[in-house]
Amino acid sequence: MGLTARQYFEAAREAARDAERIGAQLAAIEERALSTGGGLEGRVHATGEPDRIGRRVATMLDQTQRLELRREEDYRAIDAACEMLYGEDNRGGLYALVGWPADAIYHHYLSLRTWPEVARMMGYSERYLLARVAWALDLMDANGQMWTRLGRGMAES
């Protein structure tokens, strides 16, 4: 059984959150590496344990590589959700079927904004916005992911 539209975009939102966290982790790793860069040689000579330093560097590089691979997976999920919303050509997808509610879905699920922020930004009451988003997600469920991605209703086929 496939995911509902809401579950699909919740998974994409989690991927967006994870990509954001990974970005912060990678920045912290880079900052640590830069802060030890100038003093690394002195430490090797002072500690007399170059292997320990080498193991730390290898561990840091391994961690960085694993995080970058996970972030690439997150970006693929985000890209797939964008394609669901706007199609391959940015003129299809859910947007072709429902219009602006697709933008609201993008801003909440992929740009990680809260519903009140999205409502203010788009100039609608939160209640109205949520009703239109629920309608759009229900339409996606009824239409199926393939037809939604194409920006066509099943009746148009």
C-alpha positions as a printed NumPy array, in Angstrom:
array([[  0.   ,   0.   ,   0.   ],
       [  1.353,   3.43 ,  -0.925],
       [  1.616,   6.52 ,   1.191],
       [ -1.187,   9.036,   1.413],
       [ -0.368,  12.494,   0.071],
       [ -0.039,  13.827,   3.614],
       [  2.338,  10.987,   4.568],
       [  4.323,  11.565,   1.372],
       [  4.854,  15.239,   2.146],
       [  5.515,  14.539,   5.854],
       [  8.329,  12.216,   4.743],
       [  9.627,  14.958,   2.442],
       [  9.432,  17.446,   5.344],
       [ 11.495,  15.079,   7.487],
       [ 14.049,  14.831,   4.658],
       [ 14.186,  18.655,   4.524],
       [ 14.695,  18.822,   8.302],
       [ 17.387,  16.148,   8.119],
       [ 19.191,  17.965,   5.29 ],
       [ 19.129,  21.142,   7.372],
       [ 20.542,  19.312,  10.434],
       [ 23.232,  17.674,   8.313],
       [ 24.215,  21.067,   6.914],
       [ 24.698,  22.349,  10.463],
       [ 26.691,  19.234,  11.42 ],
       [ 28.946,  19.541,   8.38 ],
       [ 29.525,  23.223,   9.117],
       [ 30.504,  22.343,  12.704],
       [ 32.883,  19.626,  11.498],
       [ 34.46 ,  22.058,   9.044],
       [ 34.8  ,  24.685,  11.75 ],
       [ 36.498,  22.177,  14.064],
       [ 38.846,  21.124,  11.282],
       [ 39.754,  24.723,  10.504],
       [ 40.276,  25.595,  14.169],
       [ 42.772,  22.751,  14.575],
       [ 44.397,  23.284,  11.185],
       [ 47.058,  25.727,  12.296],
       [ 47.985,  23.883,  15.44 ],
       [ 47.863,  20.336,  14.184],
       [ 51.617,  19.873,  13.604],
       [ 52.47 ,  21.21 ,  17.037],
       [ 50.063,  18.764,  18.633],
       [ 51.523,  15.821,  16.764],
       [ 54.997,  16.654,  18.011],
       [ 53.815,  17.574,  21.491],
       [ 51.771,  14.411,  22.008],
       [ 54.163,  12.12 ,  20.233],
       [ 51.101,  10.23 ,  18.954],
       [ 50.651,  10.992,  15.26 ],
       [ 48.53 ,   7.844,  14.849],
       [ 45.937,   9.172,  17.278],
       [ 45.659,  12.393,  15.292],
       [ 45.464,  10.425,  12.036],
       [ 42.669,   8.25 ,  13.417],
       [ 40.742,  11.36 ,  14.442],
       [ 41.112,  12.836,  10.966],
       [ 40.068,   9.555,   9.329],
       [ 37.037,   9.32 ,  11.621],
       [ 36.09 ,  12.908,  10.808],
       [ 36.4  ,  12.256,   7.054],
       [ 34.34 ,   9.069,   7.333],
       [ 31.636,  10.883,   9.301],
       [ 31.607,  13.699,   6.753],
       [ 31.248,  11.251,   3.877],
       [ 28.362,   9.405,   5.58 ],
       [ 26.572,  12.684,   6.304],
       [ 27.006,  13.891,   2.732],
       [ 25.573,  10.628,   1.37 ],
       [ 22.574,  10.901,   3.691],
       [ 22.05 ,  14.52 ,   2.659],
       [ 22.102,  13.457,  -1.013],
       [ 19.309,  10.966,  -0.215],
       [ 17.383,  13.755,   1.498],
       [ 17.819,  16.01 ,  -1.534],
       [ 16.501,  13.259,  -3.818],
       [ 13.36 ,  12.991,  -1.664],
       [ 12.958,  16.787,  -1.708],
       [ 13.438,  16.897,  -5.491],
       [ 10.832,  14.148,  -5.954],
       [  8.361,  16.113,  -3.816],
       [  9.038,  19.259,  -5.869],
       [  8.403,  17.27 ,  -9.03 ],
       [  5.123,  16.039,  -7.521],
       [  4.139,  19.641,  -6.839],
       [  5.315,  21.252, -10.073],
       [  6.092,  18.475, -12.581],
       [  9.353,  18.005, -14.444],
       [  8.87 ,  21.252, -16.349],
       [  7.613,  23.395, -13.415],
       [  4.267,  23.721, -15.21 ],
       [  2.662,  20.432, -14.223],
       [  2.251,  18.499, -11.037],
       [ -0.252,  19.298,  -8.342],
       [  0.079,  23.005,  -9.135],
       [ -1.472,  22.446, -12.579],
       [ -4.458,  20.839, -10.856],
       [ -5.022,  23.072,  -7.822],
       [ -2.944,  26.244,  -8.19 ],
       [ -1.703,  28.092,  -5.116],
       [ -2.399,  25.345,  -2.525],
       [  0.579,  23.522,  -4.082],
       [  2.723,  26.529,  -3.163],
       [  1.392,  26.386,   0.408],
       [  2.337,  22.703,   0.559],
       [  5.823,  23.569,  -0.72 ],
       [  6.355,  26.306,   1.846],
       [  5.174,  24.194,   4.775],
       [  6.636,  20.809,   3.954],
       [  9.804,  21.661,   2.025],
       [ 10.716,  25.144,   3.235],
       [  9.896,  24.118,   6.814],
       [  7.604,  27.059,   7.551],
       [  4.741,  26.773,  10.018],
       [  1.152,  26.925,   8.784],
       [  0.603,  30.362,  10.391],
       [  3.723,  31.653,   8.593],
       [  2.522,  30.24 ,   5.265],
       [ -0.95 ,  31.73 ,   5.726],
       [  0.481,  35.191,   6.511],
       [  2.937,  34.98 ,   3.629],
       [  0.224,  33.977,   1.148],
       [ -2.385,  36.407,   2.452],
       [ -5.027,  33.879,   3.53 ],
       [ -6.505,  33.004,   6.884],
       [ -4.902,  29.903,   8.347],
       [ -8.271,  28.155,   8.436],
       [ -8.965,  28.806,   4.746],
       [ -5.422,  27.86 ,   3.749],
       [ -5.582,  24.565,   5.668],
       [ -8.94 ,  23.722,   4.11 ],
       [ -7.56 ,  24.302,   0.601],
       [ -4.405,  22.309,   1.37 ],
       [ -6.52 ,  19.419,   2.704],
       [ -8.583,  19.548,  -0.496],
       [ -5.398,  19.507,  -2.628],
       [ -3.964,  16.545,  -0.698],
       [ -7.271,  14.682,  -0.991],
       [ -7.277,  15.335,  -4.741],
       [ -3.747,  13.961,  -4.976],
       [ -4.856,  10.822,  -3.126],
       [ -7.833,  10.388,  -5.429],
       [ -5.82 ,  11.153,  -8.555],
       [ -2.779,   9.019,  -7.732],
       [  0.851,  10.052,  -7.753],
       [  1.533,   9.298, -11.408],
       [ -1.313,  11.473, -12.718],
       [ -0.629,  14.175, -10.152],
       [  3.035,  14.368, -11.162],
       [  1.897,  14.795, -14.768],
       [ -0.502,  17.557, -13.722],
       [ -3.452,  15.746, -15.221],
       [ -6.615,  14.405, -13.729],
       [ -7.498,  10.796, -14.375],
       [-10.489,  11.956, -16.459],
       [ -8.113,  13.763, -18.828],
       [ -6.244,  10.6  , -19.814]])
